[in-house]
Amino acid sequence: MSNSLRIGIAGLGTVGTSLVRMVQDKQDMLADRCGRAITVTGVTARSKGKDRGISLDGITWHDDAHALATAEDVDVFVELMGGEDDPAYGAVKAALESGKHVVTANKALLAKHGVELAALAEAQGLLLNYEAAVAGGIPIIKVMRESLTANNVTRVSGILNGTCNYILTRMEKDGLSFEACLKDAQDLGFAEADPTFDIEGNDTAHKLAILTSLAFGTKIEPDAIYLEGITKITIEDIEAAKELGFRIKLLGIATRTPDGVESRVHPAMVPLGSEIAEIGGVTNAVAVEADTVGSLMMSGPGAGGDATASAAAGDICDIAKARPGHQHGPALGQPAHTLAPHERAPMRSHAGGYFIRLTVVDKPGTMAAIATRMAEQDISLESIVQRRAKGASSSEQAPIILITHETTELAIRNALEAVRADDRLIGEPQMIRIETLG
Ligand code: HSE
């Protein structure tokens, strides 16, 4: 087919390899649905000789991403390398400057340079598509960028990292250690090249920053997001959560408030039996609340080669179907120059219930002292449980779990500071926010 759409793929990891295979195996179907063939004309990756189980016959190998991004026989540059700066940044910019559409799965790049790249794509009359950057195979970008155009979004939230959800699910279901679950997630191709981005919450924050911009028409500001990962979650927390009717999930939540946008990424207690609590393994879920549509939630595979390549392939097909010379929709849902600054609502005014797990010295007056510190901050307790300690020093220490009614982050922090100063604590307190979504 003479008018085939020629794509150049930078990065042949799990996603890139799946994408090449998908485009080759489904070429007739894609040609029928797009009205033209999709052809991979060029690739680049770190190692040329590696056996990836795909055929690269007839595809030009480029030694660097910039050369591929500007190659004569490439119409669409597909960036699957990752990394917030060069080489990905330089290559995407060069592709747009030389008139190529871009498809990327790179949330870190978009979180840092998304507004600039969106402005460049608009100025060049090109498409910058990034469905694969957020929530793997779930088509949430299209929904937020196009389908919800007539809505004022009030909240966007969800489970946005497959690796963390997989780890938390397996720790609970199989009683495995954090490290063993992370290793499995890496072996299955879910984790980032540097998995600290997953487990420390940065990957969720990058995705939430993009969704926040689409939801509220603000500039992408990952640094405005309050961030806590899952590395401090223990089996004790998971067991206590279950006993008290909760499950722990790493959530990303952005809410419009009168003080600005409250965006936060942290582990949260969600009620057992709720829709979000049932999202297990590598599955992601994104919930949107908006004035016209009401509430909606989409769930699906949040990581993995095929699911992510499916999203990138959809983006490529949209480009194949776009009319040449026709004005394309702006990459961030509205022209980049109209995006408002991101006014950040302070985390200290966050209101909600809290789970607090403390290990304290087991002596008279400890429980009363803790209750007093809470009362001094006007915190009302829903439940307070003292458990029998396990292990050698069990006669001297006691684990205590508190569940609070709605209060503020500031009150909780002040109360915990006062409890700390009372010198009855052993180790650091664990504090997990309680969240009801939808
Ligand atoms: N490492 C990411 C995750 C991949 O686990 O969700 C998809 O962005």
Residues whose N, C-alpha, C, O or C-beta is under 5 A from the ligand:
A	BS01	HSE	A133 L160 N161 G162 T163 F190 A191 E192 D198 G302 A303
